[in-house]
Amino acid sequence: MAAPSASQQRLSGRALLELDPDLGQLLTDDRRQAAQHELRVRITGFPVGEWDGGRLAEADPTHLGLLVVDGVLAREVVLGDTISTELLGPGDIIRPWHIEGPPRLLPLAIRWNALAPVQLALLDRRLANLLARYPEINAVIVDRLSVRAQRLAITQAISQLNRVDRRLLALFWHLAERWGKVSREGIAVPLVLSHRLIGELVGARRPTVSTALAELARDGQVVRRDDGTWLLTGEPVNVPRESVTEVIRQRRRLMPGAEPSHELDDEPEAGEHRLAERLLELRTSMAAATLSSQRQREALTALQSQTATLRERTVELRAEREARLSELRRAAARRRDPA
């Protein structure tokens, strides 16, 4: 069989601008059409659960990175007994490999967890060479990296607010600007986030987060829905409600692959959009619930093992105590009756 030609190799995979149309926002129509034909990427996916991103540490450093096409990915930085988490979604670019390698003077570990099924596109060296012809796309990629750095700075600022309830409100409105959807009840944040994970996002312990969320729910600010997602029923500080709605609608229009929200429309066809979005949320919720259940089973198994060990040790201690008491009784009897 003859080797594939350069043209055939170039046309393999998926069109980059089909997966992420917003990357071509600065292109003219004719250049967009050319880029649509020429720029193609390979796709990989994985389900909810841990992802071994560390195995890519030795990847070719000239690869640009991995583009998140779909799903929600949690990047966890483990430092001692503390975990700090960053949420990544469609449009984000990650590089599990680094030219200089990991830090040497501050031991830490990086863990990756998919909160919803994830699809990644490899922006490899071949694509990087082709992108040299499209500085407009490179500008958007650099902007994406800058926006991610800005989000991290905002999250760091949120974690330094002086009350956990303030941190939580700031976090949820920060998430709403990216993932939020307008509904009749408020602003829906269709992310299944446990109290533990929320604590890792704002720098607080789970019990403190649970207490603060209960207070916010009583105050009508944040409500956890039955499917594990969240609903903002209050308003952000110093931002009119009308502005909130418009910002979220506008941001969703700019998200890669996002469709305009029809949740407040009354046309019959809007029901199909609502149903499709609801089904997607339910699938995400079920996947997250499965992962949570698996972790709880593992924790329960470990607890049962510890309990069994403690039970065996208790039996041993009781036997030793009985033997000691018997020895003391015999010694006392000998003292009373030396004969």
C-alpha positions, 0 to 999 in steps of 0.5 A, a space after each residue: 500500500 502506498 504511503 499517504 500523500 502530504 495532502 492526505 495527511 493534512 486532511 486527516 482528522 477533524 477541522 479545527 475551526 469546526 470544533 472551535 469556530 471562535 478561533 477564526 473570529 479574526 479571519 476574513 471569509 476567504 481566509 476562514 474557508 482556507 483555514 477550515 480546509 487546511 487546519 485539522 487535528 486529532 481528537 481523543 476523549 475519556 470519561 468521567 474520572 481521573 485522567 493520567 495527564 502525567 504520562 504526557 510529561 515527556 511529549 514533544 515540547 514543540 507541540 502547542 498543547 491540548 485544546 479542550 473541545 468538550 467537557 469539564 476538566 479539574 486540574 488539582 494542585 496537591 501541595 502537602 495536605 492542601 488541594 487547589 483546583 482550577 476548572 477548565 472547559 471548552 476553548 481552554 488550552 492546556 500543556 501537561 508537558 513543560 520545557 523546564 520540567 516540574 518545580 524542584 524546590 517545592 514538591 507538589 503533584 498535579 492531578 486531572 479529573 474529568 467532571 464531565 466526559 472530555 474531548 481534547 484536540 492535539 495542537 501538535 507541531 505539524 499544526 503549529 507549522 501551518 498556523 504560521 500562515 494564520 497569525 489571526 488564529 495565533 492571536 486568539 490562542 494567545 488571548 485564550 492563554 491570557 484569559 486563563 491566567 486572568 481567571 486564575 488571578 481572579 480565583 486567587 483574589 476570591 480565595 483571599 476574601 475575608 469570609 467564606 460566604 463572600 468567597 462562595 458568592 464571588 465564585 458562583 458569579 465568576 462561574 456563571 459568567 462563563 457557564 451560566 444560563 438564564 432561566 426563569 428561576 435565576 441564573 443556572 450554573 450547570 456544573 455538578 460541584 461537591 462541597 469538597 471541590 468548591 472548598 478547593 476552589 475558594 481555599 476553605 475546608 468542606 465543613 465550613 463550605 457546607 455551613 456557608 452554603 446553607 446560610 446562602 440558601 436560607 438567604 435566597 442567594 445560592 440553591 443546589 438543585 436536585 441534580 447536583 447543579 446550582 442556581 443563583 437566585 440572588 444578584 451580584 453586588 452592584 450589578 443590575 439584574 438586566 445587565 447580568 442577563 445580557 452578559 451571560 447571554 453574550 458570553 454564551 454566544 462567544 463560547 466555542 460551540 455554544 448555541 444561543 439560549 432559548 430558555 426564556 423563549 415561548 416558541 414551540 421549537 424552544 422546547 427541543 433546545 431546552 430538552 436537549 440542554 436538560 438531557 446534557 445536564 442530566 448526563 453530566 450529573 449522572 456521570 459526576 454522581 457515578 464518580 462520587 459513588 465510586 469514591 464513596 465506595 472506595 472510602 467505605 472499603 478503606 473505613 471497613 478495613 480500618 474498622 476490622 483492624 481496630 476490632 481485631 486489636 480490641 479483641 487482642 487487648 481484651 484478651 491481654 486484659 483478661 489474662 492480666 486480671 487472671 494473673 493478678 487474681 492468682 497472685 492475690 489468692 497465693 498471698 491469702 493462702 501461702 500454703 
